Amino acid sequence: MDNIVEMEGIMRCSRYSFGPNRLHYCGPDANAELKDLIKYGESNLGLVYLLKQFKTLYPYLKHIASVNNIHDPFDSKVVEAYWLGNELLETIEKRPFHNFIIDDLRIKDKMDRKEFLWLEDKIGQGALPHHSFHVFNIWRLAGDNNIANSIEGMNECRVSSGIITFISGPNITVLTEPLVYLNGKFSMGTPFNRVLTRHLESEYDIEQIKIGNIVSIHWGVPCEVITEKQQKTLKKYTLKNIAFANQTL
């Protein structure tokens, strides 16, 4: 990657990455450093280096960027495509995505033959490299197949959204739809109020939020304020990837 990188995209990606990293679920064991770099918002190549250590995130960003002839994997639109979804995903054809899953992520080595055939079929049906596809259709099968044990993890790992209904100091209350498992299928449940805590790493923009704003959420961390259009796009890809998951439960 060139030394010239887009800091806006790097900071945006960092806010989504902080949640799972602080829980030691993915990325390097450098959470304190990541937090400080996000907090001060400096154009620091150390932040780029840390993000490149995420063994799932960074390959996805490189793939989306490459297919769209974008030189910087941390371009803000590339970051948005992976975490929320946008038009960049729609340019990705089945064969390149299939090759990426095998050659870059080496998913074939982490699943049994039947599970990988299921995955190939979903790609053939038009699956795209959105974060929720990986959560529901790769991470779940390559890890804990016990749905009762993994539903909470999937709900936290997917990027969700919520409308802010109440603000009290560092705590914000959002109206958000949970992932549920009913009658042998995944679906979105009845919206409920969830309390989230704003951390220091989010204060640059999250501190400016108001009641009625929509925020994206990852592992309990409010990541950024998003538009209604972005929220609808996120839900569209999430529902599509839930439908793929339901094919092979």
Secondary structure as GFF3:
##gff-version 3
##sequence-region A 1 249
A	DSSP	alpha_helix	7	22	.	.	.	ID=ss1
A	DSSP	alpha_helix	31	40	.	.	.	ID=ss2
A	DSSP	alpha_helix	45	51	.	.	.	ID=ss3
A	DSSP	alpha_helix	57	67	.	.	.	ID=ss4
A	DSSP	alpha_helix	76	83	.	.	.	ID=ss5
A	DSSP	three_ten_helix	87	91	.	.	.	ID=ss6
A	DSSP	alpha_helix	94	99	.	.	.	ID=ss7
A	DSSP	pi_helix	100	104	.	.	.	ID=ss8
A	DSSP	three_ten_helix	107	109	.	.	.	ID=ss9
A	DSSP	alpha_helix	113	124	.	.	.	ID=ss10
A	DSSP	alpha_helix	131	134	.	.	.	ID=ss11
A	DSSP	pi_helix	135	139	.	.	.	ID=ss12
A	DSSP	alpha_helix	140	142	.	.	.	ID=ss13
A	DSSP	alpha_helix	147	157	.	.	.	ID=ss14
A	DSSP	beta_strand	160	168	.	.	.	ID=ss15
A	DSSP	beta_strand	171	176	.	.	.	ID=ss16
A	DSSP	beta_strand	179	182	.	.	.	ID=ss17
A	DSSP	beta_strand	185	188	.	.	.	ID=ss18
A	DSSP	beta_strand	192	197	.	.	.	ID=ss19
A	DSSP	three_ten_helix	200	202	.	.	.	ID=ss20
A	DSSP	alpha_helix	203	206	.	.	.	ID=ss21
A	DSSP	beta_strand	214	218	.	.	.	ID=ss22
A	DSSP	beta_strand	221	226	.	.	.	ID=ss23
A	DSSP	alpha_helix	228	246	.	.	.	ID=ss24
###
